Amino acid sequence: MDAEALKLLGKYLGAGLTTAGMAGAAIGIGLIFAAALHGIARNPAQEGKIKAFAFMGMALAEFMGLLSFVVTILILYVVK
């Protein structure tokens, strides 16, 4: 293997590994809403408060997934 092929291999391997962040965000969002539904079922009076925290946690987890996507795109199209 020449140096150019190794560089291309590293680039695609790195981009593939950064997509694991998107999978982690999806799992995190699922866990957040599962816990929120469980909490609402146990204490329906606190539904508004639980929903607010669940949506805030979802937004932060989704941001991490989007950040992972941006890093993947940067690796693929900016790194030479």
mmCIF file of the C-alpha atoms, coordinates in Angstrom:
data_MODEL
# 
_entry.id   MODEL 
# 
loop_
_atom_site.group_PDB 
_atom_site.id 
_atom_site.type_symbol 
_atom_site.label_atom_id 
_atom_site.label_alt_id 
_atom_site.label_comp_id 
_atom_site.label_asym_id 
_atom_site.label_entity_id 
_atom_site.label_seq_id 
_atom_site.pdbx_PDB_ins_code 
_atom_site.Cartn_x 
_atom_site.Cartn_y 
_atom_site.Cartn_z 
_atom_site.occupancy 
_atom_site.B_iso_or_equiv 
_atom_site.pdbx_formal_charge 
_atom_site.auth_seq_id 
_atom_site.auth_comp_id 
_atom_site.auth_asym_id 
_atom_site.auth_atom_id 
_atom_site.pdbx_PDB_model_num 
ATOM 1  C CA . MET A 1 1  ? 0.000   0.000  0.000  1.00 0.00 ? 1  MET A CA 1 
ATOM 2  C CA . ASP A 1 2  ? 1.249   3.426  -0.849 1.00 0.00 ? 2  ASP A CA 1 
ATOM 3  C CA . ALA A 1 3  ? 0.960   6.510  1.339  1.00 0.00 ? 3  ALA A CA 1 
ATOM 4  C CA . GLU A 1 4  ? -2.025  7.924  -0.553 1.00 0.00 ? 4  GLU A CA 1 
ATOM 5  C CA . ALA A 1 5  ? -4.048  4.734  -0.048 1.00 0.00 ? 5  ALA A CA 1 
ATOM 6  C CA . LEU A 1 6  ? -3.260  4.714  3.686  1.00 0.00 ? 6  LEU A CA 1 
ATOM 7  C CA . LYS A 1 7  ? -4.295  8.346  3.964  1.00 0.00 ? 7  LYS A CA 1 
ATOM 8  C CA . LEU A 1 8  ? -7.605  7.603  2.215  1.00 0.00 ? 8  LEU A CA 1 
ATOM 9  C CA . LEU A 1 9  ? -8.159  4.564  4.437  1.00 0.00 ? 9  LEU A CA 1 
ATOM 10 C CA . GLY A 1 10 ? -7.604  6.654  7.560  1.00 0.00 ? 10 GLY A CA 1 
ATOM 11 C CA . LYS A 1 11 ? -9.946  9.349  6.287  1.00 0.00 ? 11 LYS A CA 1 
ATOM 12 C CA . TYR A 1 12 ? -12.814 6.938  5.648  1.00 0.00 ? 12 TYR A CA 1 
ATOM 13 C CA . LEU A 1 13 ? -12.179 5.005  8.836  1.00 0.00 ? 13 LEU A CA 1 
ATOM 14 C CA . GLY A 1 14 ? -12.246 8.227  10.869 1.00 0.00 ? 14 GLY A CA 1 
ATOM 15 C CA . ALA A 1 15 ? -15.450 9.374  9.174  1.00 0.00 ? 15 ALA A CA 1 
ATOM 16 C CA . GLY A 1 16 ? -17.056 6.017  9.883  1.00 0.00 ? 16 GLY A CA 1 
ATOM 17 C CA . LEU A 1 17 ? -16.086 6.126  13.534 1.00 0.00 ? 17 LEU A CA 1 
ATOM 18 C CA . THR A 1 18 ? -17.516 9.605  14.015 1.00 0.00 ? 18 THR A CA 1 
ATOM 19 C CA . THR A 1 19 ? -20.914 8.350  12.876 1.00 0.00 ? 19 THR A CA 1 
ATOM 20 C CA . ALA A 1 20 ? -21.033 6.335  16.100 1.00 0.00 ? 20 ALA A CA 1 
ATOM 21 C CA . GLY A 1 21 ? -21.863 9.651  17.776 1.00 0.00 ? 21 GLY A CA 1 
ATOM 22 C CA . MET A 1 22 ? -25.119 9.771  15.822 1.00 0.00 ? 22 MET A CA 1 
ATOM 23 C CA . ALA A 1 23 ? -26.021 6.273  16.998 1.00 0.00 ? 23 ALA A CA 1 
ATOM 24 C CA . GLY A 1 24 ? -25.230 7.295  20.564 1.00 0.00 ? 24 GLY A CA 1 
ATOM 25 C CA . ALA A 1 25 ? -27.496 10.329 20.269 1.00 0.00 ? 25 ALA A CA 1 
ATOM 26 C CA . ALA A 1 26 ? -30.361 8.170  18.975 1.00 0.00 ? 26 ALA A CA 1 
ATOM 27 C CA . ILE A 1 27 ? -29.971 5.726  21.855 1.00 0.00 ? 27 ILE A CA 1 
ATOM 28 C CA . GLY A 1 28 ? -29.770 8.613  24.322 1.00 0.00 ? 28 GLY A CA 1 
ATOM 29 C CA . ILE A 1 29 ? -32.977 10.191 23.020 1.00 0.00 ? 29 ILE A CA 1 
ATOM 30 C CA . GLY A 1 30 ? -34.767 6.870  23.311 1.00 0.00 ? 30 GLY A CA 1 
ATOM 31 C CA . LEU A 1 31 ? -33.607 6.460  26.900 1.00 0.00 ? 31 LEU A CA 1 
ATOM 32 C CA . ILE A 1 32 ? -34.639 10.027 27.769 1.00 0.00 ? 32 ILE A CA 1 
ATOM 33 C CA . PHE A 1 33 ? -38.192 9.558  26.542 1.00 0.00 ? 33 PHE A CA 1 
ATOM 34 C CA . ALA A 1 34 ? -38.496 6.094  28.068 1.00 0.00 ? 34 ALA A CA 1 
ATOM 35 C CA . ALA A 1 35 ? -37.530 7.530  31.440 1.00 0.00 ? 35 ALA A CA 1 
ATOM 36 C CA . ALA A 1 36 ? -39.898 10.482 30.935 1.00 0.00 ? 36 ALA A CA 1 
ATOM 37 C CA . LEU A 1 37 ? -42.830 8.198  30.162 1.00 0.00 ? 37 LEU A CA 1 
ATOM 38 C CA . HIS A 1 38 ? -41.998 6.090  33.193 1.00 0.00 ? 38 HIS A CA 1 
ATOM 39 C CA . GLY A 1 39 ? -41.815 9.185  35.377 1.00 0.00 ? 39 GLY A CA 1 
ATOM 40 C CA . ILE A 1 40 ? -45.127 10.535 34.068 1.00 0.00 ? 40 ILE A CA 1 
ATOM 41 C CA . ALA A 1 41 ? -46.795 7.178  34.655 1.00 0.00 ? 41 ALA A CA 1 
ATOM 42 C CA . ARG A 1 42 ? -45.574 7.164  38.245 1.00 0.00 ? 42 ARG A CA 1 
ATOM 43 C CA . ASN A 1 43 ? -46.437 10.816 38.960 1.00 0.00 ? 43 ASN A CA 1 
ATOM 44 C CA . PRO A 1 44 ? -48.920 12.340 36.489 1.00 0.00 ? 44 PRO A CA 1 
ATOM 45 C CA . ALA A 1 45 ? -49.118 15.597 38.456 1.00 0.00 ? 45 ALA A CA 1 
ATOM 46 C CA . GLN A 1 46 ? -45.548 16.464 37.448 1.00 0.00 ? 46 GLN A CA 1 
ATOM 47 C CA . GLU A 1 47 ? -46.106 15.875 33.720 1.00 0.00 ? 47 GLU A CA 1 
ATOM 48 C CA . GLY A 1 48 ? -45.316 19.454 32.666 1.00 0.00 ? 48 GLY A CA 1 
ATOM 49 C CA . LYS A 1 49 ? -42.052 19.563 34.579 1.00 0.00 ? 49 LYS A CA 1 
ATOM 50 C CA . ILE A 1 50 ? -40.953 16.142 33.352 1.00 0.00 ? 50 ILE A CA 1 
ATOM 51 C CA . LYS A 1 51 ? -41.775 17.039 29.732 1.00 0.00 ? 51 LYS A CA 1 
ATOM 52 C CA . ALA A 1 52 ? -39.762 20.247 29.946 1.00 0.00 ? 52 ALA A CA 1 
ATOM 53 C CA . PHE A 1 53 ? -36.680 18.430 31.203 1.00 0.00 ? 53 PHE A CA 1 
ATOM 54 C CA . ALA A 1 54 ? -37.164 15.626 28.674 1.00 0.00 ? 54 ALA A CA 1 
ATOM 55 C CA . PHE A 1 55 ? -37.296 18.075 25.760 1.00 0.00 ? 55 PHE A CA 1 
ATOM 56 C CA . MET A 1 56 ? -34.242 19.940 27.057 1.00 0.00 ? 56 MET A CA 1 
ATOM 57 C CA . GLY A 1 57 ? -32.337 16.661 27.336 1.00 0.00 ? 57 GLY A CA 1 
ATOM 58 C CA . MET A 1 58 ? -33.521 15.640 23.867 1.00 0.00 ? 58 MET A CA 1 
ATOM 59 C CA . ALA A 1 59 ? -32.282 18.916 22.404 1.00 0.00 ? 59 ALA A CA 1 
ATOM 60 C CA . LEU A 1 60 ? -28.843 18.467 23.956 1.00 0.00 ? 60 LEU A CA 1 
ATOM 61 C CA . ALA A 1 61 ? -28.583 14.845 22.793 1.00 0.00 ? 61 ALA A CA 1 
ATOM 62 C CA . GLU A 1 62 ? -29.717 15.806 19.295 1.00 0.00 ? 62 GLU A CA 1 
ATOM 63 C CA . PHE A 1 63 ? -27.121 18.590 19.213 1.00 0.00 ? 63 PHE A CA 1 
ATOM 64 C CA . MET A 1 64 ? -24.401 16.067 19.964 1.00 0.00 ? 64 MET A CA 1 
ATOM 65 C CA . GLY A 1 65 ? -25.647 13.891 17.108 1.00 0.00 ? 65 GLY A CA 1 
ATOM 66 C CA . LEU A 1 66 ? -25.644 16.860 14.736 1.00 0.00 ? 66 LEU A CA 1 
ATOM 67 C CA . LEU A 1 67 ? -22.165 17.822 15.888 1.00 0.00 ? 67 LEU A CA 1 
ATOM 68 C CA . SER A 1 68 ? -21.000 14.303 15.081 1.00 0.00 ? 68 SER A CA 1 
ATOM 69 C CA . PHE A 1 69 ? -22.562 14.624 11.620 1.00 0.00 ? 69 PHE A CA 1 
ATOM 70 C CA . VAL A 1 70 ? -20.781 17.945 11.021 1.00 0.00 ? 70 VAL A CA 1 
ATOM 71 C CA . VAL A 1 71 ? -17.438 16.441 12.036 1.00 0.00 ? 71 VAL A CA 1 
ATOM 72 C CA . THR A 1 72 ? -18.059 13.537 9.647  1.00 0.00 ? 72 THR A CA 1 
ATOM 73 C CA . ILE A 1 73 ? -18.782 15.923 6.770  1.00 0.00 ? 73 ILE A CA 1 
ATOM 74 C CA . LEU A 1 74 ? -15.689 17.968 7.631  1.00 0.00 ? 74 LEU A CA 1 
ATOM 75 C CA . ILE A 1 75 ? -13.519 14.860 7.605  1.00 0.00 ? 75 ILE A CA 1 
ATOM 76 C CA . LEU A 1 76 ? -14.898 13.704 4.262  1.00 0.00 ? 76 LEU A CA 1 
ATOM 77 C CA . TYR A 1 77 ? -14.837 16.995 2.369  1.00 0.00 ? 77 TYR A CA 1 
ATOM 78 C CA . VAL A 1 78 ? -12.281 19.261 4.047  1.00 0.00 ? 78 VAL A CA 1 
ATOM 79 C CA . VAL A 1 79 ? -9.440  16.933 5.063  1.00 0.00 ? 79 VAL A CA 1 
ATOM 80 C CA . LYS A 1 80 ? -7.192  16.383 2.053  1.00 0.00 ? 80 LYS A CA 1 
# 
